[in-house]
Amino acid sequence: DAGVIQSPRHEVTEMGQEVTLRCKPISGHDYLFWYRQTMMRGLELLIYFNNNVPIDDSGMPEDRFSAKMPNASFSTLKIQPSEPRDSAVYFCASSLYMGLAPYEQYFGPGTRLTVT
Amino acid sequence: ELKVEQNPLFLSMQEGKNYTIYCNYSTTSDRLYWYRQDPGKSLESLFVLLSNGAVKQEGRLMASLDTKARLSTLHITAAVHDLSATYFCAVELKPPSGGGADGLTFGKGTHLIIQP
């Protein structure tokens, strides 16, 4: 199993540019999560999907951020326009819900975004 | 609003010693997770704890959950240098709809340094 795949692994862009981060969840998983990690704010949930449908986007910082999941094997997180304060590591995670049984969220390697 | 507090945030200890990391959370939760993160890396799942009194062990690490006290502990026995990392606890709430998975709320992490 390849695990959760994210691309690019590193992204450096200038303020005002559009940035698109990509995620391929583990095959068969029905939940996909986007998190952001910064030194100041730690790990924060941005948005998550269940069966490709957004369930909770209350963590999305502002309208500059948008996320889509057009099918079960692909999701994007877009920032337009980007700002220096968006610099962070963005993680995608996926899980297979199993009710009362223990299940895990598996994290991808992350995308390190630097906005100059 | 769910709050997750870990302590200590920084811990330097010698090999062979025992120590405990504490994780308190503010709202009744269905499940609690412990993750490990090495510098510049992603999050690795260590334990998923579901019920009151749950105890899980893997090597020198043991995690427990007391849902009445809203407290989880991660105990390190006879620490070795390879356990140096940042350890996060995370809490998952049940979604408002009553079923399914939810995103995780993370503590700030405990940066653990184990000196040979």
Boltz contact constraints between the chains, C-beta under 6 A:
constraints:
  - contact:
      token1: [A, 31]
      token2: [B, 101]
      max_distance: 6.0
  - contact:
      token1: [A, 33]
      token2: [B, 103]
      max_distance: 6.0
  - contact:
      token1: [A, 42]
      token2: [B, 106]
      max_distance: 6.0
  - contact:
      token1: [A, 42]
      token2: [B, 108]
      max_distance: 6.0
  - contact:
      token1: [A, 43]
      token2: [B, 106]
      max_distance: 6.0
  - contact:
      token1: [A, 45]
      token2: [B, 103]
      max_distance: 6.0
  - contact:
      token1: [A, 48]
      token2: [B, 103]
      max_distance: 6.0
  - contact:
      token1: [A, 95]
      token2: [B, 101]
      max_distance: 6.0
  - contact:
      token1: [A, 97]
      token2: [B, 100]
      max_distance: 6.0
  - contact:
      token1: [A, 97]
      token2: [B, 101]
      max_distance: 6.0
  - contact:
      token1: [A, 102]
      token2: [B, 48]
      max_distance: 6.0
  - contact:
      token1: [A, 102]
      token2: [B, 50]
      max_distance: 6.0
  - contact:
      token1: [A, 104]
      token2: [B, 45]
      max_distance: 6.0
  - contact:
      token1: [A, 104]
      token2: [B, 48]
      max_distance: 6.0
  - contact:
      token1: [A, 107]
      token2: [B, 42]
      max_distance: 6.0
  - contact:
      token1: [A, 107]
      token2: [B, 43]
      max_distance: 6.0
  - contact:
      token1: [A, 109]
      token2: [B, 42]
      max_distance: 6.0
  - contact:
      token1: [A, 110]
      token2: [B, 42]
      max_distance: 6.0
